[in-house]
Amino acid sequence: QQQLAESGGGLVQPGGSLRLSCAASGFTLDYYAIGWFRQAPGKEREGVSCISSGGFRTNYADSVKGRFTISRDNDKKMAYLEMKNLKPEDTATYYCAASIRPPDYSDCDPNDYGYWGQGTQVTVSS
């Protein structure tokens, strides 16, 4: 069974950092683009950052550029989202998702992603 599982969320003060992890089981990530998405209460799910299957192309939402870094380790079947200088508006449930796409694909359209994790909560508050 193909599954994704996020971890690493929590409560952090403004200006703090977190590292989210996404573990794949039941399939290899070699041919899948990986995306991190988030959804805050009352808001639509939005793309945060996405990375191509080989890791050569990345895409970031304007709101997180310079603060978040996406990475992946296909051998370990893992993807990561390093988040720094967190702001209260970053508070949301964060999801990782996978999409089997061409090697250069790194778009963050949630409709393109067929496999989703259950999400991990990130709360930024003092």
QUITAZI-V877903 format. One record per residue. N is the residue number from 1. RES is the residue in three letters. SS is DSSP state (H for helix, E for strand, C for the rest). PSI is psi as a letter, one per 30 degrees, with the letter a starting at -180 (* if undefined). NEAR is the number of other C-alpha atoms within 8 Angstrom. Layout:
# QUITAZI-V877903
n: [N & N]
res: [RES & RES]
ss: [SS & SS]
psi: [PSI & PSI]
near: [NEAR & NEAR]
This chain:
# QUITAZI-V877903
n: [1 & 2 & 3 & 4 & 5 & 6 & 7 & 8 & 9 & 10 & 11 & 12 & 13 & 14 & 15 & 16 & 17 & 18 & 19 & 20 & 21 & 22 & 23 & 24 & 25 & 26 & 27 & 28 & 29 & 30 & 31 & 32 & 33 & 34 & 35 & 36 & 37 & 38 & 39 & 40 & 41 & 42 & 43 & 44 & 45 & 46 & 47 & 48 & 49 & 50 & 51 & 52 & 53 & 54 & 55 & 56 & 57 & 58 & 59 & 60 & 61 & 62 & 63 & 64 & 65 & 66 & 67 & 68 & 69 & 70 & 71 & 72 & 73 & 74 & 75 & 76 & 77 & 78 & 79 & 80 & 81 & 82 & 83 & 84 & 85 & 86 & 87 & 88 & 89 & 90 & 91 & 92 & 93 & 94 & 95 & 96 & 97 & 98 & 99 & 100 & 101 & 102 & 103 & 104 & 105 & 106 & 107 & 108 & 109 & 110 & 111 & 112 & 113 & 114 & 115 & 116 & 117 & 118 & 119 & 120 & 121 & 122 & 123 & 124 & 125 & 126]
res: [GLN & GLN & GLN & LEU & ALA & GLU & SER & GLY & GLY & GLY & LEU & VAL & GLN & PRO & GLY & GLY & SER & LEU & ARG & LEU & SER & CYS & ALA & ALA & SER & GLY & PHE & THR & LEU & ASP & TYR & TYR & ALA & ILE & GLY & TRP & PHE & ARG & GLN & ALA & PRO & GLY & LYS & GLU & ARG & GLU & GLY & VAL & SER & CYS & ILE & SER & SER & GLY & GLY & PHE & ARG & THR & ASN & TYR & ALA & ASP & SER & VAL & LYS & GLY & ARG & PHE & THR & ILE & SER & ARG & ASP & ASN & ASP & LYS & LYS & MET & ALA & TYR & LEU & GLU & MET & LYS & ASN & LEU & LYS & PRO & GLU & ASP & THR & ALA & THR & TYR & TYR & CYS & ALA & ALA & SER & ILE & ARG & PRO & PRO & ASP & TYR & SER & ASP & CYS & ASP & PRO & ASN & ASP & TYR & GLY & TYR & TRP & GLY & GLN & GLY & THR & GLN & VAL & THR & VAL & SER & SER]
ss: [C & C & E & E & E & E & E & C & C & E & E & E & C & C & C & C & C & E & E & E & E & E & E & E & E & C & C & C & C & C & C & E & E & E & E & E & E & E & E & C & C & C & C & C & C & E & E & E & E & E & E & C & C & C & C & C & C & E & E & E & C & C & C & C & C & C & C & E & E & E & E & E & E & C & C & C & C & E & E & E & E & E & E & C & C & C & C & H & H & H & C & E & E & E & E & E & E & E & E & E & C & C & C & C & C & C & C & C & C & H & H & H & C & C & E & E & C & C & C & E & E & E & E & E & C & C]
psi: [k & k & l & k & k & l & l & f & l & a & k & k & l & k & f & a & l & l & j & k & k & j & k & k & k & f & l & k & g & e & g & k & k & k & k & k & l & l & k & l & k & g & l & l & k & k & k & e & k & l & k & l & e & f & g & f & k & l & k & k & k & e & f & f & k & f & e & k & k & k & l & l & j & e & e & f & h & l & l & l & j & k & k & l & h & k & l & e & f & f & k & l & k & k & k & l & l & k & k & j & l & l & f & g & k & g & l & h & j & f & f & f & k & f & k & k & a & f & l & k & k & k & k & j & k & *]
near: [5 & 8 & 11 & 14 & 11 & 14 & 9 & 9 & 11 & 9 & 8 & 13 & 9 & 11 & 8 & 9 & 10 & 11 & 10 & 12 & 11 & 12 & 10 & 13 & 10 & 7 & 8 & 9 & 11 & 7 & 11 & 11 & 16 & 14 & 15 & 13 & 14 & 12 & 11 & 10 & 5 & 4 & 6 & 6 & 9 & 8 & 14 & 12 & 14 & 16 & 17 & 15 & 16 & 9 & 9 & 8 & 10 & 11 & 10 & 10 & 9 & 5 & 4 & 9 & 8 & 5 & 9 & 10 & 9 & 12 & 9 & 9 & 8 & 10 & 5 & 5 & 12 & 12 & 13 & 11 & 12 & 11 & 12 & 10 & 9 & 14 & 9 & 9 & 5 & 9 & 11 & 11 & 11 & 12 & 13 & 15 & 14 & 13 & 11 & 8 & 9 & 7 & 9 & 9 & 11 & 13 & 7 & 11 & 7 & 9 & 5 & 7 & 12 & 8 & 10 & 11 & 11 & 8 & 11 & 12 & 10 & 13 & 12 & 14 & 8 & 5]
